[in-house]
Structure formats: structure tokens, C-alpha cells
Amino acid sequence: MERLEKLYRLLEAKNGQNTVIIDISEMATFANYFIITGAMSTPHLKQLKEEVKYDMKHEEDELPLSMEGDPASGWIIIDYNDIIVHCFSAEKREYYDLERIWGSGKRISFED
């Protein structure tokens, strides 16, 4: 849970939009959690990708298993094995609607 909260707080600190965590552990075998966040622009999407990758490498000594997409596509996926981070443009987030698709998963909150 510590890594999960760290990623959530990082995305929030970098102005990720409407960040949501969904526990998918009872629904999938490829990961335990999705973190879904939005970006305000293509440069913001690039910043989120780079900040997550940088902070996890330098503070947790952890590199992603894989990264897919690019800022121009409107969707970045950063795979940390048990946690998959999805960073979307507003348009792509609405189109793919992962919150609805995985909506039966438990929502996790780190709100104060």
C-alpha cells in the first residue's frame, strides 16, 4: 500500500486530474491496482509520465516493467507489475472509460 499511496500522492502533486485508484485484484491476475489520472494537455501528460518514472527510480529504486503509449496518443500506461498507472487526456479518458469497465472493483482513497 505504501507504493500505491506514493504513486497517488505524486500524481496529485503534479496536478493529475481526478485521480482514482481501483482495486482489481479479485477481477484480474495481471495486476492488483489501477491508478487512473487525467492530464490537462499533451505536455502535462509527458510530465506525468516522466515524473512517475523518475521518482520511482530515484526514491524506490524501481523501474517500470513496461511503458506504452506516448503523450501525443493521449494515453500513457506505466506498468509496475501489481500497480498499473493510466494517464489520459480528457478525451481518451472519457472514450475508454476504465472507471466504468472496472467499476465493480473496490475504490481506494488516500484523501485526508
C-alpha distances in whole Angstrom, upper triangle without the diagonal:
4,6,5,6,8,10,10,12,14,15,16,18,20,21,19,21,20,16,15,11,12,11,14,13,16,18,18,18,17,13,11,10,13,12,16,18,22,24,27,29,29,29,26,24,25,24,20,21,22,20,16,18,20,17,14,18,19,16,13,17,15,18,17,19,21,21,24,26,27,28,31,30,28,25,22,20,17,16,13,14,11,10,13,14,18,20,23,26,27,30,28,25,27,29,26,24,21,20,23,23,20,20,20,16,14,13,10,11,10,14,16
4,5,5,6,9,10,11,12,14,15,16,18,20,19,21,20,17,16,13,15,14,17,17,20,22,21,21,19,16,14,13,15,14,17,18,22,24,27,29,29,28,25,24,24,22,19,20,20,18,15,17,17,14,12,15,16,12,11,14,14,16,16,19,21,21,24,26,27,27,31,30,28,25,22,20,17,16,13,15,12,12,15,15,18,20,23,27,28,30,29,26,29,31,28,26,23,22,26,26,22,23,23,19,17,16,13,13,11,14,15
4,5,5,6,9,10,10,12,14,15,17,19,17,19,19,15,15,12,14,14,16,16,19,21,19,19,17,14,12,11,12,11,15,16,20,21,25,26,26,25,22,21,21,19,16,16,17,15,11,13,14,11,9,12,13,10,8,12,10,13,13,15,17,18,20,23,24,24,28,27,25,22,19,17,14,13,10,12,10,9,12,12,15,17,21,24,25,28,26,23,27,28,25,24,21,21,24,24,21,22,23,19,18,16,13,14,12,15,17
4,5,5,6,9,10,11,12,14,16,17,15,17,16,12,11,9,11,11,13,13,17,18,17,17,16,12,10,8,9,8,12,13,17,19,22,24,24,24,21,19,21,19,16,16,17,15,12,14,16,13,11,15,16,14,12,15,13,15,14,16,17,17,20,22,23,23,26,25,23,20,18,15,13,12,10,12,9,7,10,10,13,15,18,22,23,25,23,21,23,25,22,21,18,17,21,21,18,19,19,16,14,13,10,10,9,13,15
4,5,5,6,8,10,10,12,14,15,14,16,15,12,11,10,12,13,16,16,20,21,21,21,20,16,14,11,12,10,13,14,17,19,22,24,25,24,21,20,21,19,16,17,18,15,13,15,16,13,12,16,16,13,13,16,15,17,16,19,20,20,22,24,24,24,27,27,24,22,19,18,16,16,13,15,13,11,13,12,15,16,19,22,23,26,24,22,24,26,24,22,20,19,22,23,20,20,21,17,15,13,10,9,7,10,12
4,5,5,6,9,10,10,12,14,13,16,16,13,13,12,15,16,18,19,22,23,22,23,21,17,16,13,14,11,14,14,17,18,21,23,23,22,19,18,19,17,14,15,15,12,10,12,13,9,9,13,13,10,10,13,13,15,15,18,19,18,21,22,23,22,26,26,23,21,18,17,14,15,13,15,14,11,13,12,15,16,19,22,23,26,25,22,25,27,25,24,21,21,24,25,22,23,24,20,19,16,13,12,10,13,14
4,6,5,6,9,10,11,13,11,14,14,10,11,10,13,14,17,18,21,22,20,21,18,15,14,11,11,8,11,11,14,15,18,20,20,19,16,15,16,14,11,11,13,10,7,10,12,9,8,12,13,11,11,14,12,13,12,15,16,15,18,19,19,19,23,22,20,17,15,13,11,12,10,13,12,9,10,8,11,12,15,18,20,23,21,19,22,24,22,21,18,18,22,22,19,20,22,19,18,15,13,12,11,13,16
4,5,5,6,9,10,11,9,11,11,7,8,8,11,13,16,18,21,21,21,22,20,16,15,11,10,7,9,9,12,14,17,19,20,20,16,15,17,15,11,13,15,12,10,13,15,12,12,16,17,14,14,17,16,17,16,18,19,18,19,20,20,20,23,22,20,17,16,15,13,14,13,16,14,11,11,9,11,12,15,17,18,21,20,17,20,22,21,19,17,16,20,20,18,18,20,17,16,13,10,9,8,10,13
4,5,5,6,9,10,10,12,12,10,11,11,15,17,20,21,24,25,24,25,23,20,18,15,14,11,13,11,14,15,18,20,21,20,16,16,17,15,12,14,15,12,10,14,14,11,12,16,16,13,14,17,17,18,18,21,21,20,22,22,22,21,25,24,22,20,18,17,16,17,16,19,17,14,15,13,15,14,17,19,20,23,22,20,23,25,24,22,20,19,23,24,22,22,24,21,19,16,13,11,8,10,11
4,5,5,6,9,9,12,13,11,13,13,17,18,21,22,26,26,25,26,23,20,19,16,15,11,13,11,13,13,16,18,18,17,14,14,14,11,9,11,11,8,7,11,11,8,10,13,13,12,13,16,15,16,15,19,19,17,19,20,19,18,22,22,20,18,16,16,14,16,15,18,17,14,14,12,13,13,16,18,19,22,21,19,22,25,23,22,21,20,24,25,23,23,25,22,21,18,16,14,12,13,15
4,5,5,6,5,8,10,7,10,11,15,17,19,22,25,24,24,25,22,19,18,15,13,9,10,7,9,10,13,15,15,15,11,11,12,10,7,10,11,8,8,11,12,11,12,15,16,15,16,18,17,17,16,19,18,16,18,18,17,16,19,19,16,15,13,13,12,15,15,18,17,14,13,10,11,9,12,14,15,19,18,16,19,21,20,19,17,17,21,22,20,21,23,21,20,17,15,13,12,13,15
4,5,5,5,8,9,7,10,12,16,18,21,23,26,26,26,27,25,22,20,17,15,11,11,9,10,11,13,16,17,16,13,13,15,13,10,13,14,12,11,15,16,14,15,18,18,17,18,21,20,20,19,22,22,20,21,21,20,18,22,22,19,17,16,17,16,18,18,21,20,16,16,13,13,12,14,15,16,20,19,17,19,22,21,20,19,18,21,23,21,21,24,21,20,16,14,12,11,11,13
4,5,7,10,12,11,14,15,19,22,24,26,29,29,29,30,27,24,23,20,18,14,14,12,13,12,14,16,18,16,12,14,15,12,10,13,14,10,11,15,14,12,14,17,17,16,17,20,20,20,20,23,23,21,23,22,21,19,22,23,20,19,18,19,18,20,20,23,22,19,18,15,16,14,16,17,18,22,22,20,22,25,24,23,22,21,25,27,25,25,27,25,23,20,18,15,13,13,14
4,6,9,12,11,14,16,20,22,25,27,30,29,29,30,27,24,23,20,18,14,14,11,11,10,11,13,14,12,9,10,11,8,7,10,11,8,10,13,13,12,14,17,17,16,18,20,19,19,19,22,21,19,20,19,18,15,19,20,17,17,15,17,16,19,19,22,22,19,18,14,14,12,14,15,16,19,19,18,21,23,23,22,21,21,25,26,25,25,28,25,24,21,19,18,16,16,17
4,6,9,9,13,16,19,22,24,27,30,29,29,30,28,25,24,20,18,14,13,9,9,8,9,11,13,12,9,10,13,10,9,12,14,11,12,16,16,15,17,20,20,20,21,24,22,22,21,24,23,20,21,20,18,16,19,19,16,16,16,17,17,20,21,24,23,20,18,15,14,12,13,13,13,17,18,16,18,21,21,20,20,19,23,24,23,23,26,24,23,20,19,17,16,15,17
4,7,6,10,12,16,19,21,24,26,26,25,27,24,21,21,17,14,11,9,6,5,6,8,11,13,12,9,9,12,10,8,11,13,11,11,15,16,15,16,20,20,20,20,23,21,21,19,22,21,18,18,17,16,14,17,17,14,13,13,14,15,17,18,21,21,17,15,12,11,8,9,10,11,15,15,12,15,18,17,16,16,16,19,21,20,20,23,21,20,17,16,15,14,14,17
4,6,9,12,15,19,21,24,26,25,25,27,25,22,22,18,15,12,9,6,4,6,8,11,13,14,10,11,14,13,11,14,16,15,15,18,20,19,20,23,24,23,24,26,24,24,22,24,23,20,20,19,18,15,18,17,14,14,14,16,17,19,21,23,22,18,17,13,12,9,9,9,9,13,13,11,13,16,16,14,15,14,17,19,18,18,21,20,20,16,16,15,15,14,17
4,6,10,13,16,18,22,24,23,23,26,24,21,20,16,13,10,8,6,6,9,11,14,17,18,14,14,17,16,14,16,19,17,17,20,22,21,21,24,26,24,24,27,25,25,23,25,24,21,21,20,20,18,20,20,16,15,16,17,18,20,21,23,21,18,16,13,12,11,11,12,10,14,14,11,12,16,15,13,13,11,14,17,16,15,18,17,16,13,13,12,13,12,15
4,7,10,14,16,19,21,20,21,23,21,18,17,13,10,7,6,4,7,10,13,16,17,18,14,13,16,15,12,14,17,15,14,17,19,18,18,21,23,21,21,24,22,21,19,22,21,19,19,19,19,18,20,19,16,14,14,14,15,17,17,19,18,14,13,10,10,9,10,12,12,15,15,11,14,16,15,13,12,11,14,16,15,14,17,15,14,11,11,10,11,11,14
4,7,10,12,15,17,17,18,20,19,16,14,10,8,6,5,6,10,13,16,19,20,21,18,16,19,18,15,16,19,18,16,19,21,19,19,23,24,22,22,24,22,22,20,21,21,19,20,20,21,20,22,21,17,15,15,15,15,16,17,18,16,13,12,10,10,11,12,14,14,17,15,12,14,16,14,12,10,8,12,13,11,11,13,11,11,7,8,8,10,11,15
4,7,9,12,14,14,15,17,16,12,10,7,6,5,6,9,12,16,19,21,22,23,20,18,20,20,16,17,20,18,15,18,21,19,18,21,23,21,20,22,20,20,18,19,19,19,19,20,22,21,24,22,19,17,16,14,14,14,14,15,13,10,10,9,10,12,14,17,17,19,18,14,16,18,16,14,11,9,13,13,11,11,12,9,8,6,5,7,9,11,15
4,6,9,11,11,12,14,14,11,8,6,5,7,8,11,15,18,22,24,24,26,23,20,23,23,19,19,22,21,18,20,23,22,20,23,25,24,22,24,22,22,19,20,20,19,20,21,23,23,25,23,21,18,17,15,15,15,15,15,12,10,10,11,11,14,16,19,18,20,18,15,17,18,15,13,10,8,11,11,8,8,9,6,6,5,6,9,12,14,18
4,6,8,9,10,12,12,9,6,5,7,9,11,15,18,22,25,27,27,29,26,23,25,25,21,21,24,23,20,22,24,23,20,24,26,24,21,24,21,22,19,19,20,20,21,23,25,25,28,26,23,20,19,17,16,15,14,14,10,9,11,12,14,17,19,22,22,24,21,18,20,21,18,16,12,11,13,13,9,10,9,5,5,6,7,11,13,16,19
4,6,5,6,9,9,7,5,5,7,10,12,16,19,23,26,28,28,29,27,24,26,26,22,22,25,24,21,22,25,24,22,25,27,26,23,25,22,22,19,18,19,19,20,22,24,25,28,25,23,20,19,16,16,14,14,13,10,10,10,13,14,17,19,22,22,23,21,18,20,20,17,15,11,11,13,11,7,9,8,5,7,9,11,14,17,20,23
4,5,6,7,8,6,4,7,10,13,15,19,23,26,29,31,31,32,29,26,28,28,25,24,27,26,22,23,26,25,22,25,27,25,22,24,21,22,19,18,19,21,22,24,27,28,30,28,26,22,21,18,17,15,14,12,9,10,12,15,16,20,22,26,26,27,24,22,23,24,20,19,15,15,16,14,11,13,11,8,9,12,12,16,18,21,24
4,6,8,11,10,8,10,12,16,18,22,25,28,32,33,33,35,32,29,31,32,28,27,30,29,26,27,30,29,26,28,31,29,26,28,25,25,23,22,23,24,24,26,29,31,33,30,28,25,24,21,21,18,18,16,13,14,15,18,19,23,24,28,28,29,26,23,24,25,21,20,16,16,16,14,11,12,10,8,9,13,14,18,20,23,26
4,7,9,9,9,10,12,15,17,20,23,27,30,32,31,33,31,28,30,31,27,26,29,29,25,26,30,29,26,29,31,30,27,29,25,25,22,21,21,22,22,24,27,29,30,27,26,22,22,19,20,17,18,15,13,14,14,17,17,21,22,26,26,26,23,21,22,22,18,17,13,14,14,11,8,11,9,7,10,13,15,19,22,24,28
4,6,6,7,9,11,15,16,20,23,26,29,31,30,32,30,26,28,29,25,24,27,27,23,24,28,27,24,26,29,28,25,26,23,22,19,17,18,19,19,22,25,27,29,25,24,21,20,17,17,14,15,12,11,12,12,15,16,20,21,25,25,26,22,21,22,22,18,17,14,15,15,12,10,13,12,10,13,15,16,20,22,25,29
4,6,7,11,12,16,18,22,25,28,31,32,31,33,31,27,28,29,26,24,27,27,23,23,27,26,23,25,28,27,24,24,21,21,18,16,17,19,19,22,25,27,30,27,26,22,21,17,17,14,14,10,9,12,12,16,17,21,23,27,28,28,25,23,25,24,21,20,17,18,19,16,14,16,15,13,15,18,18,22,24,27,30
4,7,9,11,14,16,20,23,25,29,29,28,29,28,24,25,26,23,21,23,24,20,20,24,23,20,22,25,24,21,22,18,17,14,12,13,15,16,19,22,24,26,23,23,19,17,14,13,10,11,7,7,9,9,13,15,18,20,24,26,26,22,21,23,23,19,19,16,17,19,16,14,17,17,14,16,18,18,22,23,26,30
4,6,8,11,14,17,20,23,27,28,27,28,26,22,23,24,21,19,22,21,18,18,21,21,18,20,23,22,19,20,16,16,13,12,13,15,16,19,21,23,26,23,22,18,16,13,12,9,9,6,4,6,7,11,13,16,19,23,24,25,22,20,22,22,18,18,14,16,18,15,12,15,15,12,14,15,15,18,19,23,26
4,7,10,13,17,20,23,27,28,28,29,26,23,25,25,21,20,23,22,18,19,22,21,18,20,23,21,19,20,17,18,15,15,16,17,18,21,24,25,28,25,24,20,18,15,14,11,10,8,5,6,8,11,14,17,20,23,24,26,23,20,23,23,19,18,15,15,17,15,12,14,13,10,11,12,12,15,17,20,23
4,6,10,13,17,20,23,25,25,26,23,20,22,22,18,18,20,19,16,17,20,19,16,19,22,20,18,20,17,17,14,15,16,16,17,19,21,22,25,23,21,17,16,13,12,10,10,9,6,5,6,8,11,14,16,20,21,22,20,17,20,20,17,16,12,12,15,14,10,12,13,9,9,10,9,12,14,17,20
4,6,10,13,16,20,21,21,22,20,17,19,19,15,15,18,18,14,16,19,18,16,19,22,21,19,21,17,17,14,15,15,14,15,16,18,19,22,19,17,14,13,10,10,10,10,11,9,6,5,6,7,11,13,16,17,19,16,13,16,17,14,13,9,9,13,12,9,11,13,10,11,10,10,12,14,17,20
4,7,10,13,17,19,19,20,17,14,16,16,12,13,16,15,12,14,17,16,15,18,20,19,18,20,17,17,14,16,15,14,15,16,17,17,20,18,16,13,12,10,10,10,11,12,11,7,6,5,6,8,11,14,15,17,15,12,15,17,14,13,10,10,14,14,11,13,15,12,12,10,10,11,12,14,18
4,7,10,14,16,16,18,15,12,15,15,12,12,16,15,13,16,18,18,17,20,22,21,20,22,20,19,16,18,16,15,14,15,16,15,18,16,13,10,10,10,11,12,14,15,14,11,9,6,5,6,8,11,11,14,12,9,12,13,11,10,8,8,12,12,11,12,15,13,14,11,12,12,14,15,19
4,7,10,12,14,15,11,10,13,13,9,11,14,14,12,15,17,17,17,20,22,21,21,23,21,20,17,19,18,15,15,15,15,13,16,15,12,10,10,11,12,14,16,18,17,13,11,8,6,5,6,9,9,12,11,8,11,14,13,11,11,11,14,15,14,15,18,16,17,14,14,13,14,15,18
4,7,9,11,12,9,8,12,12,9,11,15,14,14,17,19,19,19,22,24,23,23,25,23,22,19,22,20,17,16,14,14,12,14,13,10,9,10,12,14,17,19,21,20,17,14,11,8,6,5,6,6,9,9,7,10,12,12,12,12,12,15,17,17,17,21,19,20,17,17,17,17,17,21
4,6,7,9,6,5,9,9,8,10,13,13,13,16,18,18,19,22,23,23,24,25,23,22,20,22,20,17,16,14,13,10,12,12,9,9,10,13,15,18,20,23,23,19,16,13,10,7,6,5,7,10,10,9,12,14,15,15,15,16,19,20,20,21,24,23,23,20,20,20,20,20,22
4,7,8,6,7,11,11,11,13,15,15,16,19,20,21,22,25,26,26,27,28,27,25,23,26,24,20,19,17,15,11,13,14,10,12,14,17,18,22,24,26,26,23,20,16,14,10,9,7,7,10,12,11,13,16,17,17,18,18,21,23,23,24,27,26,26,23,23,22,22,21,24
4,5,5,6,9,10,11,13,14,15,17,19,20,21,23,24,26,26,28,29,27,25,23,25,23,19,18,15,12,9,9,11,9,11,13,16,18,22,24,27,27,24,21,17,15,11,9,7,9,10,12,13,15,16,17,18,19,20,23,24,25,26,29,28,29,26,26,25,25,25,27
4,5,5,6,9,10,11,12,14,16,17,18,20,22,23,24,26,27,27,25,23,21,23,20,16,15,12,9,5,6,9,7,10,11,14,16,20,23,25,26,23,20,17,14,11,9,7,10,12,12,13,16,17,17,19,20,21,24,25,25,27,30,29,30,27,27,27,27,27,29
4,5,5,6,9,10,11,12,14,15,16,18,20,21,22,23,25,25,24,22,21,23,21,17,16,14,11,7,9,12,10,12,12,16,17,21,23,26,27,24,21,17,16,12,12,10,13,15,15,16,19,20,21,22,22,24,27,27,27,29,32,31,31,28,28,27,26,27,29
4,5,5,6,9,10,10,12,14,15,16,18,20,21,22,23,24,23,21,20,22,20,17,16,14,12,8,11,13,10,12,11,15,15,19,21,24,25,21,19,15,14,10,10,9,12,14,14,14,17,19,19,20,20,21,24,25,25,26,29,28,28,25,24,23,23,23,25
4,5,5,6,9,10,11,13,14,16,17,19,20,21,22,23,21,19,17,19,17,13,13,11,8,5,9,10,8,8,8,11,12,16,18,21,22,18,16,12,10,7,7,7,10,13,12,12,15,17,16,17,17,19,22,22,22,24,27,25,26,23,23,22,22,23,25
4,6,5,6,9,10,11,12,14,16,17,18,20,21,21,19,17,16,18,16,12,12,10,8,5,9,11,10,10,9,12,12,16,18,21,22,19,17,13,12,9,10,11,14,16,15,16,19,20,19,21,20,22,25,25,25,27,30,28,28,26,25,25,24,25,28
4,5,5,6,8,10,10,12,14,15,16,17,19,20,18,17,16,19,17,14,15,14,11,9,12,14,13,13,11,13,13,17,18,21,23,19,17,14,13,10,12,12,15,18,17,17,21,22,21,22,22,23,26,26,26,27,30,28,28,25,24,23,22,23,25
4,6,5,6,9,10,11,12,14,15,16,17,18,16,15,14,17,15,13,13,13,11,10,13,14,12,11,9,11,10,14,15,19,19,16,14,10,10,7,10,11,14,17,16,15,18,20,19,19,19,19,23,23,22,24,27,24,24,22,20,20,19,20,22
4,6,5,6,9,10,11,12,14,16,16,16,14,12,11,14,12,9,10,10,9,8,12,13,12,10,7,9,8,11,13,16,18,14,12,9,9,8,10,12,16,18,16,16,19,20,19,20,19,20,23,23,22,24,27,24,25,23,22,22,21,22,25
4,6,5,6,8,10,11,12,14,15,15,14,12,12,15,13,11,13,13,11,11,14,16,15,14,11,12,10,13,14,18,20,17,15,12,13,11,14,16,19,21,19,19,23,24,23,24,22,24,27,27,26,28,30,28,28,26,24,24,23,24,26
4,5,5,6,8,10,10,11,13,14,13,12,12,16,15,13,15,16,14,13,17,18,17,15,13,13,11,14,14,18,19,16,15,12,14,12,15,17,19,22,21,20,23,25,24,24,22,23,27,27,26,27,30,27,26,24,22,21,20,21,23
4,6,5,6,8,10,10,11,12,11,10,9,13,13,11,14,15,14,14,18,18,16,14,11,11,8,11,11,14,15,12,12,9,11,10,14,16,19,22,20,19,22,24,22,22,20,21,25,24,23,25,27,24,23,21,19,19,18,20,22
4,6,5,6,9,10,10,10,9,7,7,11,11,9,12,14,13,14,18,18,17,15,12,11,8,10,10,14,15,13,12,11,13,12,16,18,21,23,21,21,25,25,23,24,22,23,27,26,25,27,29,26,26,24,22,22,21,23,25
4,6,5,6,8,10,10,9,9,10,14,14,13,16,17,16,16,20,21,20,18,15,15,12,14,13,17,18,16,16,14,16,15,19,21,24,26,24,24,27,28,27,27,25,26,30,30,28,30,32,29,28,26,24,24,22,24,25
4,5,5,6,7,9,9,10,11,15,16,15,18,19,19,19,22,23,22,20,16,16,13,14,13,16,17,15,15,14,16,16,19,22,24,27,25,24,28,29,27,27,25,26,29,29,27,29,30,27,26,24,22,21,19,21,22
4,6,5,5,6,5,7,8,12,13,13,17,19,19,19,23,23,22,19,16,15,11,12,10,13,14,12,13,12,15,16,19,22,25,27,25,24,27,29,26,26,24,24,28,28,25,27,29,25,25,23,20,20,19,21,23
4,6,6,4,5,5,9,12,13,14,17,19,19,20,24,24,24,21,18,16,13,13,11,14,16,15,16,15,18,18,22,24,27,29,27,26,30,31,29,29,27,28,31,30,28,30,32,28,28,26,24,24,22,25,26
4,6,6,8,9,12,16,17,17,21,22,22,22,26,27,26,24,20,19,16,17,15,18,19,18,19,18,21,20,24,26,29,32,30,29,32,33,31,32,29,30,34,33,31,33,34,31,30,28,25,25,23,25,26
4,6,8,11,13,17,18,19,22,24,24,24,28,28,27,25,21,20,16,17,14,17,18,16,18,17,20,20,24,27,29,32,30,28,32,33,31,31,29,29,32,32,30,31,32,29,28,26,23,22,20,22,23
4,5,9,11,14,16,17,21,23,23,24,28,28,27,24,21,19,15,15,11,14,15,14,16,16,19,20,24,27,29,32,29,28,32,33,30,30,27,27,31,30,28,29,30,27,26,24,21,21,19,22,23
4,7,10,13,15,17,20,23,23,24,28,28,27,25,21,19,15,15,12,14,16,15,17,17,21,21,25,28,31,33,31,29,33,34,31,32,29,30,33,32,30,32,32,29,28,27,24,25,23,26,27
4,7,9,12,13,17,20,20,22,25,25,25,22,18,16,12,11,8,11,13,12,14,14,17,19,22,26,28,30,28,27,30,31,28,28,25,27,30,29,26,29,29,26,26,25,22,23,22,25,27
4,6,8,10,14,17,17,19,23,22,22,19,15,13,10,9,7,10,13,12,13,13,16,17,21,24,27,28,25,25,28,29,26,27,24,26,29,28,26,28,29,26,26,25,23,24,23,26,28
4,5,7,11,14,15,17,20,19,19,16,12,10,6,5,5,8,11,10,9,10,13,14,18,21,24,25,22,22,25,25,23,24,21,23,26,24,22,25,26,23,24,23,22,23,23,25,28
4,7,10,14,16,19,21,20,20,17,14,11,8,5,6,6,10,10,10,12,14,16,19,23,25,26,23,23,26,26,23,24,21,23,26,24,22,25,26,23,24,24,23,25,25,28,30
4,7,10,13,15,18,17,17,14,11,8,6,5,8,9,12,12,10,11,12,14,17,20,23,23,20,20,24,23,20,22,19,22,24,22,21,24,26,23,25,24,24,25,26,28,31
4,7,9,12,14,13,14,11,7,6,5,6,9,11,14,12,10,9,10,11,14,16,20,20,17,17,21,20,18,20,18,20,23,21,21,24,26,23,25,24,23,25,25,27,30
4,7,10,12,10,11,8,6,5,7,9,12,14,16,14,11,11,10,11,12,15,18,18,14,15,19,18,15,18,16,19,22,20,20,23,25,23,25,24,24,26,26,28,32
4,7,8,6,8,6,5,6,9,12,15,17,19,17,13,12,10,10,10,12,15,15,12,14,17,16,14,17,16,19,21,20,20,23,26,24,26,25,25,27,27,29,32
4,5,5,7,7,6,9,11,14,17,19,21,19,16,13,12,10,10,11,15,15,12,14,18,17,16,19,18,21,23,23,23,26,28,27,28,27,27,27,28,29,32
4,5,5,7,7,10,12,16,19,22,23,20,17,14,12,9,9,8,12,13,11,13,16,16,16,18,18,21,23,23,23,25,29,27,28,26,26,27,27,28,31
4,5,8,9,13,16,19,22,24,26,23,20,17,14,12,10,9,13,12,11,14,16,16,16,19,19,22,24,24,25,27,30,29,31,29,29,29,30,31,34
4,6,8,11,14,17,21,23,24,21,18,16,13,11,9,9,12,11,9,12,14,13,13,16,16,19,21,21,22,24,27,26,28,27,27,28,29,30,33
4,7,10,13,17,20,22,23,20,16,14,10,8,6,5,8,8,6,8,11,11,11,13,14,17,19,19,20,22,25,24,26,24,25,25,26,27,30
4,7,10,13,16,18,19,16,13,10,7,6,5,7,10,10,7,8,11,11,10,12,12,15,17,16,17,19,22,21,23,21,22,23,24,25,28
4,7,10,13,15,17,14,10,8,6,5,7,9,12,13,10,11,14,14,13,14,13,16,19,18,18,20,23,21,23,21,21,22,23,24,27
4,6,10,12,13,10,7,6,5,7,9,12,15,16,12,12,16,16,13,14,12,15,18,16,16,19,21,19,20,19,19,21,21,23,27
4,7,9,11,8,6,5,7,8,12,15,18,19,16,15,19,19,16,17,15,17,20,19,18,20,22,20,21,19,19,20,20,23,26
4,6,8,6,5,6,9,11,15,18,21,22,18,18,21,21,18,19,16,18,20,19,17,20,21,18,20,19,18,20,21,23,26
4,6,5,6,8,11,14,17,21,23,25,22,20,24,24,21,21,18,19,22,21,18,21,22,19,19,19,17,19,19,22,25
4,6,7,10,13,16,19,23,25,26,23,22,25,25,21,22,18,20,22,20,18,21,21,18,19,19,18,20,21,24,27
4,7,10,13,16,20,23,25,26,23,21,24,24,21,21,17,18,20,19,16,18,18,15,15,16,15,17,18,21,24
4,6,10,13,16,20,21,23,20,18,21,22,19,18,15,15,18,17,14,17,17,14,14,14,13,15,15,19,22
4,6,10,13,17,18,20,17,15,18,19,15,15,12,14,17,15,13,16,17,14,15,15,14,16,17,20,23
4,7,10,14,15,17,15,13,16,17,14,14,12,13,16,16,14,16,18,15,16,15,14,15,16,18,21
4,6,10,12,14,11,9,13,13,11,11,9,11,14,14,13,15,18,16,17,15,15,17,18,19,23
4,7,10,12,9,8,12,13,12,12,11,13,16,16,16,17,20,19,19,17,17,18,18,20,23
4,6,8,6,5,9,10,9,10,11,12,15,15,16,17,21,20,21,19,19,20,21,21,25
4,5,5,6,9,10,11,12,13,14,17,18,19,20,23,23,24,21,22,22,23,23,26
4,6,5,6,9,10,10,12,13,15,17,18,18,22,22,23,20,21,21,23,22,25
4,6,5,6,9,10,13,14,15,16,18,19,23,23,24,22,24,24,26,26,29
4,5,5,6,8,10,12,14,14,16,17,21,21,23,21,22,23,25,25,29
4,5,5,6,7,9,11,12,13,14,18,18,19,17,19,20,21,22,25
4,6,5,8,9,10,12,14,14,18,18,20,18,20,21,23,23,27
4,6,9,11,11,11,14,15,19,19,22,20,23,24,26,27,30
4,6,9,9,8,11,13,16,16,19,18,20,22,24,25,29
4,5,6,7,9,10,13,14,16,15,18,19,22,22,26
4,5,5,6,8,11,11,13,13,15,17,20,21,25
4,6,5,5,9,9,11,10,12,14,17,18,22
4,6,5,8,10,12,12,15,17,20,21,25
4,6,8,9,13,13,16,19,22,23,27
4,6,6,9,10,13,16,19,21,24
4,5,8,8,12,15,18,19,23
4,7,9,12,15,19,21,24
4,6,9,13,16,18,22
4,6,10,13,15,18
4,7,10,12,15
4,7,9,13
4,6,9
4,6
4
